[in-house]
Amino acid sequence: MGTHTGTVKFFKEDKGYGFIKDDNDGRDYFVHAKGLKQPVEKDDRVSYNLEEGRKGLNAVSVEILH
């Protein structure tokens, strides 16, 4: 599916999940702590891939854009 870019809407460290808003389609994608390559915070600009999860597409291989 290629690499996507977006902005972290929120990430709850205590719960281990959050959502990323995609730059292209404007959709919100679920991200679990296991899908992060490094810690993220709200409003971080990130790149990621999408992978089919139990409840739809999930962001994986999430990295902060520098």
N, C-alpha and C positions, 0 to 999 in steps of 0.2 A: 504493500500500500504506500510505500515511500515515507519519507520523513515529513512530519508536520511541524508547524510552529504555532505558538499560542502564548497565553498569559495565565498564570496561576490565579484562579478566582479566590480559592482558599485552600489551606492544607492544615488539618487538625493532627498535630503530632501525637497527641494523647490517644487518638483513635486510629491513626495510621492511614488516613485517606484524605482525599480532596478532589477538586475538579479543575480542569484546564479548559479555558475558552479558546477554541481554534480560530486562528487568524482568517482562514479562507471561508469556512462554512458557518462560523459563528456558533457552532454547537458546543455544548459542554461535555467533556469526556472525563469519566471517572479515572482516578489514579490512586493506586494503593502504594504504600511505602515500599513494597517489594519491587515496584516498577521504577523506583528512583535510582539514579546513578550517584546522586548527591542530595543533601537536604535542600528543600525548596521552601519559599515563603510566599505569601500573598503578593501579587503584582510582579513576580519574577517572570522574565521572558524566557521561554524554554523551547527546545526542540524535542520531538518524541515520535514514536511509532505507535500504530494502533494494532491491537490484538483482540480477537474475539474472546470475551469472557463469559461467565455464566449468565450475566444480565445485559449483554450487549458489548459494544466496543470499549476497551480500556486503553488508556495511555500507558505505554511501557518504554523502557530505555530513555527515561526523561533526564535531560541535561539542561543546565542553565546556559543560555546564550551569553557570550561575552562581547 
